[in-house]
Amino acid sequence: MKDPLLQKESYLLSRAQLPVLGIVLLIALVYVLHTMFSLTFVAWLLWGAVALAIMLTKLHKTSHVGLMAVGLALLLATPVGTSISWGRFFLMAGGMLLAVIVPYAISRYYFKHSLVHFNLNLRRKWSWLEIAYVVGAVVSCMLCMLLYFSTTNAHENWSMATPSDIAVVFTCIMVIGIWEEFFFIGTVYGILQRVLPYAWAIVLQAIFFSAFLFQIGFRGWIVLLVFLYAMFQAYVFHKTKTLLVTLVIHILVDFAVFVNLFLAARNML
């Protein structure tokens, strides 16, 4: 049964969608200024402009964008970074969990709609094309990460000096990777595809996704590939209509990231 909230597959914006696009672009600017340029004060000032724009723009779809803004605001208030310990991990995990739960709860129990939902469909049959998505993404990522960590000092962003450090990094990479699918694909893209044409939604969620990964240490030339990967994940979700495929891809990709990170930290690349 087709979701009545979904936009038709089109690249073209309607006149009614232009104010929504403007608000989303303003939210993206706030998020990028905060995560990639550390302009925290400016970002929070602009966040007030976002809230005002959502309130003054009397369109039903701006309340949908407001849900996304709430999740992103909670994420911005979370101490995210590459300097981690077990205590910091649980603090980060708590904030990121709220960023997923709060928009979902507001959508389901206040607005009474399925704007944010996480369809896993565990019993579905996989097509050969979906298996190809997984294999292609993992092989490509393994090669890119091998090149990235062998040609840069990016591994120094994460401390892996002790077994405890290694355990924290492994846990963070895997847990955050799963969370990214629920937040950036299930929540952010899930909302954007209901208020904007899907092609715009794919690109815009990739901006948020890439900025977050920049914040946790993926910097330099890899940012472009991260952006393409984020678009790919949203495209796979758009085609399969389930988080299960993107989750499997992300878990395997993140394991490949950890292996290359570990080898780089041990000067084995």
Contacts in CASP RR format, 6 or more apart in sequence:
PFRMAT RR
TARGET T0000
AUTHOR 0000-0000-0000
METHOD contacts of the structure
MODEL  1
MKDPLLQKESYLLSRAQLPVLGIVLLIALVYVLHTMFSLTFVAWLLWGAV
ALAIMLTKLHKTSHVGLMAVGLALLLATPVGTSISWGRFFLMAGGMLLAV
IVPYAISRYYFKHSLVHFNLNLRRKWSWLEIAYVVGAVVSCMLCMLLYFS
TTNAHENWSMATPSDIAVVFTCIMVIGIWEEFFFIGTVYGILQRVLPYAW
AIVLQAIFFSAFLFQIGFRGWIVLLVFLYAMFQAYVFHKTKTLLVTLVIH
ILVDFAVFVNLFLAARNML
3 114 0 8 1.000
5 113 0 8 1.000
5 114 0 8 1.000
5 115 0 8 1.000
5 194 0 8 1.000
6 193 0 8 1.000
6 194 0 8 1.000
7 193 0 8 1.000
7 194 0 8 1.000
7 195 0 8 1.000
7 196 0 8 1.000
7 197 0 8 1.000
7 198 0 8 1.000
7 201 0 8 1.000
8 197 0 8 1.000
9 197 0 8 1.000
9 198 0 8 1.000
10 197 0 8 1.000
10 198 0 8 1.000
10 199 0 8 1.000
11 197 0 8 1.000
11 199 0 8 1.000
11 200 0 8 1.000
12 197 0 8 1.000
13 21 0 8 1.000
13 196 0 8 1.000
13 197 0 8 1.000
13 200 0 8 1.000
16 59 0 8 1.000
17 61 0 8 1.000
17 195 0 8 1.000
17 196 0 8 1.000
17 197 0 8 1.000
19 57 0 8 1.000
19 59 0 8 1.000
19 62 0 8 1.000
20 57 0 8 1.000
20 59 0 8 1.000
20 61 0 8 1.000
20 62 0 8 1.000
20 65 0 8 1.000
20 195 0 8 1.000
20 196 0 8 1.000
21 196 0 8 1.000
21 200 0 8 1.000
22 53 0 8 1.000
23 50 0 8 1.000
23 53 0 8 1.000
23 54 0 8 1.000
23 57 0 8 1.000
23 62 0 8 1.000
23 65 0 8 1.000
24 65 0 8 1.000
24 68 0 8 1.000
24 192 0 8 1.000
24 195 0 8 1.000
24 196 0 8 1.000
24 204 0 8 1.000
25 204 0 8 1.000
26 46 0 8 1.000
26 49 0 8 1.000
26 50 0 8 1.000
26 53 0 8 1.000
27 50 0 8 1.000
27 65 0 8 1.000
27 68 0 8 1.000
27 69 0 8 1.000
27 72 0 8 1.000
28 204 0 8 1.000
28 207 0 8 1.000
28 208 0 8 1.000
29 46 0 8 1.000
30 43 0 8 1.000
30 46 0 8 1.000
30 47 0 8 1.000
30 50 0 8 1.000
30 72 0 8 1.000
30 76 0 8 1.000
31 43 0 8 1.000
31 72 0 8 1.000
31 76 0 8 1.000
31 207 0 8 1.000
31 208 0 8 1.000
31 211 0 8 1.000
32 207 0 8 1.000
32 211 0 8 1.000
33 39 0 8 1.000
33 42 0 8 1.000
33 43 0 8 1.000
33 46 0 8 1.000
34 40 0 8 1.000
34 43 0 8 1.000
34 44 0 8 1.000
34 76 0 8 1.000
35 76 0 8 1.000
35 80 0 8 1.000
35 211 0 8 1.000
35 212 0 8 1.000
35 214 0 8 1.000
35 215 0 8 1.000
36 211 0 8 1.000
36 214 0 8 1.000
36 215 0 8 1.000
43 76 0 8 1.000
47 73 0 8 1.000
47 76 0 8 1.000
50 69 0 8 1.000
51 69 0 8 1.000
53 62 0 8 1.000
54 62 0 8 1.000
54 63 0 8 1.000
54 65 0 8 1.000
54 66 0 8 1.000
54 69 0 8 1.000
61 194 0 8 1.000
61 195 0 8 1.000
63 111 0 8 1.000
64 115 0 8 1.000
64 191 0 8 1.000
64 194 0 8 1.000
64 195 0 8 1.000
65 191 0 8 1.000
65 195 0 8 1.000
67 103 0 8 1.000
67 106 0 8 1.000
67 107 0 8 1.000
67 115 0 8 1.000
67 116 0 8 1.000
67 191 0 8 1.000
68 103 0 8 1.000
68 187 0 8 1.000
68 188 0 8 1.000
68 191 0 8 1.000
68 192 0 8 1.000
70 102 0 8 1.000
70 103 0 8 1.000
70 106 0 8 1.000
71 98 0 8 1.000
71 99 0 8 1.000
71 100 0 8 1.000
71 102 0 8 1.000
71 103 0 8 1.000
71 183 0 8 1.000
71 187 0 8 1.000
72 99 0 8 1.000
72 188 0 8 1.000
72 208 0 8 1.000
74 95 0 8 1.000
74 98 0 8 1.000
74 99 0 8 1.000
74 102 0 8 1.000
75 95 0 8 1.000
75 96 0 8 1.000
75 99 0 8 1.000
75 183 0 8 1.000
75 212 0 8 1.000
77 95 0 8 1.000
78 91 0 8 1.000
78 92 0 8 1.000
78 94 0 8 1.000
78 95 0 8 1.000
78 96 0 8 1.000
78 99 0 8 1.000
79 88 0 8 1.000
79 91 0 8 1.000
79 92 0 8 1.000
80 92 0 8 1.000
80 96 0 8 1.000
80 212 0 8 1.000
80 215 0 8 1.000
80 216 0 8 1.000
81 92 0 8 1.000
81 215 0 8 1.000
81 216 0 8 1.000
81 217 0 8 1.000
82 157 0 8 1.000
82 158 0 8 1.000
82 216 0 8 1.000
82 217 0 8 1.000
83 159 0 8 1.000
84 92 0 8 1.000
84 158 0 8 1.000
84 159 0 8 1.000
84 168 0 8 1.000
84 169 0 8 1.000
84 172 0 8 1.000
85 168 0 8 1.000
86 164 0 8 1.000
86 168 0 8 1.000
89 168 0 8 1.000
89 171 0 8 1.000
89 172 0 8 1.000
92 172 0 8 1.000
92 176 0 8 1.000
93 175 0 8 1.000
93 179 0 8 1.000
96 176 0 8 1.000
96 179 0 8 1.000
96 183 0 8 1.000
97 179 0 8 1.000
99 183 0 8 1.000
99 187 0 8 1.000
100 179 0 8 1.000
100 182 0 8 1.000
100 183 0 8 1.000
100 187 0 8 1.000
103 116 0 8 1.000
103 187 0 8 1.000
103 191 0 8 1.000
104 116 0 8 1.000
104 117 0 8 1.000
104 118 0 8 1.000
104 187 0 8 1.000
107 113 0 8 1.000
107 114 0 8 1.000
107 115 0 8 1.000
107 116 0 8 1.000
108 114 0 8 1.000
108 116 0 8 1.000
115 190 0 8 1.000
115 191 0 8 1.000
115 194 0 8 1.000
116 186 0 8 1.000
116 187 0 8 1.000
116 190 0 8 1.000
116 191 0 8 1.000
117 186 0 8 1.000
118 182 0 8 1.000
118 186 0 8 1.000
118 243 0 8 1.000
119 241 0 8 1.000
119 242 0 8 1.000
119 243 0 8 1.000
120 242 0 8 1.000
120 243 0 8 1.000
120 244 0 8 1.000
120 247 0 8 1.000
121 241 0 8 1.000
121 242 0 8 1.000
121 244 0 8 1.000
122 244 0 8 1.000
124 242 0 8 1.000
124 244 0 8 1.000
126 245 0 8 1.000
130 236 0 8 1.000
130 240 0 8 1.000
130 245 0 8 1.000
133 236 0 8 1.000
133 245 0 8 1.000
133 249 0 8 1.000
134 245 0 8 1.000
134 248 0 8 1.000
134 249 0 8 1.000
134 252 0 8 1.000
137 229 0 8 1.000
137 232 0 8 1.000
137 249 0 8 1.000
137 252 0 8 1.000
137 253 0 8 1.000
138 249 0 8 1.000
138 252 0 8 1.000
138 253 0 8 1.000
138 256 0 8 1.000
141 229 0 8 1.000
141 253 0 8 1.000
141 256 0 8 1.000
141 257 0 8 1.000
142 256 0 8 1.000
142 260 0 8 1.000
144 222 0 8 1.000
144 225 0 8 1.000
145 256 0 8 1.000
145 257 0 8 1.000
145 260 0 8 1.000
145 261 0 8 1.000
146 260 0 8 1.000
146 269 0 8 1.000
148 154 0 8 1.000
148 221 0 8 1.000
148 222 0 8 1.000
148 260 0 8 1.000
149 155 0 8 1.000
149 260 0 8 1.000
149 261 0 8 1.000
149 263 0 8 1.000
149 264 0 8 1.000
149 269 0 8 1.000
150 264 0 8 1.000
150 269 0 8 1.000
152 220 0 8 1.000
154 217 0 8 1.000
154 218 0 8 1.000
154 219 0 8 1.000
154 220 0 8 1.000
154 222 0 8 1.000
154 264 0 8 1.000
155 261 0 8 1.000
155 264 0 8 1.000
155 265 0 8 1.000
157 217 0 8 1.000
157 219 0 8 1.000
158 169 0 8 1.000
158 217 0 8 1.000
158 261 0 8 1.000
158 265 0 8 1.000
159 165 0 8 1.000
159 169 0 8 1.000
160 166 0 8 1.000
160 169 0 8 1.000
160 261 0 8 1.000
160 262 0 8 1.000
160 265 0 8 1.000
166 262 0 8 1.000
169 258 0 8 1.000
169 261 0 8 1.000
170 258 0 8 1.000
173 254 0 8 1.000
173 257 0 8 1.000
173 258 0 8 1.000
173 261 0 8 1.000
174 251 0 8 1.000
174 254 0 8 1.000
174 255 0 8 1.000
174 258 0 8 1.000
176 216 0 8 1.000
177 250 0 8 1.000
177 251 0 8 1.000
177 254 0 8 1.000
178 247 0 8 1.000
178 250 0 8 1.000
178 251 0 8 1.000
180 209 0 8 1.000
180 212 0 8 1.000
180 250 0 8 1.000
181 233 0 8 1.000
181 243 0 8 1.000
181 246 0 8 1.000
181 247 0 8 1.000
181 250 0 8 1.000
182 243 0 8 1.000
184 205 0 8 1.000
184 208 0 8 1.000
184 209 0 8 1.000
184 212 0 8 1.000
184 230 0 8 1.000
184 233 0 8 1.000
185 205 0 8 1.000
185 233 0 8 1.000
185 234 0 8 1.000
185 237 0 8 1.000
185 243 0 8 1.000
185 246 0 8 1.000
186 237 0 8 1.000
186 243 0 8 1.000
188 205 0 8 1.000
188 208 0 8 1.000
188 209 0 8 1.000
189 201 0 8 1.000
189 202 0 8 1.000
189 205 0 8 1.000
189 234 0 8 1.000
189 237 0 8 1.000
190 201 0 8 1.000
192 200 0 8 1.000
192 201 0 8 1.000
192 204 0 8 1.000
192 205 0 8 1.000
193 201 0 8 1.000
193 238 0 8 1.000
195 201 0 8 1.000
196 204 0 8 1.000
198 238 0 8 1.000
201 234 0 8 1.000
202 231 0 8 1.000
202 234 0 8 1.000
202 235 0 8 1.000
202 238 0 8 1.000
203 231 0 8 1.000
205 230 0 8 1.000
205 234 0 8 1.000
206 227 0 8 1.000
206 228 0 8 1.000
206 230 0 8 1.000
206 231 0 8 1.000
206 234 0 8 1.000
207 227 0 8 1.000
209 226 0 8 1.000
209 227 0 8 1.000
209 230 0 8 1.000
209 233 0 8 1.000
210 223 0 8 1.000
210 226 0 8 1.000
210 227 0 8 1.000
210 230 0 8 1.000
213 223 0 8 1.000
213 226 0 8 1.000
213 230 0 8 1.000
214 223 0 8 1.000
214 226 0 8 1.000
218 226 0 8 1.000
229 253 0 8 1.000
233 246 0 8 1.000
233 249 0 8 1.000
233 250 0 8 1.000
236 245 0 8 1.000
236 246 0 8 1.000
236 249 0 8 1.000
237 243 0 8 1.000
237 245 0 8 1.000
237 246 0 8 1.000
240 246 0 8 1.000
260 269 0 8 1.000
263 269 0 8 1.000
END
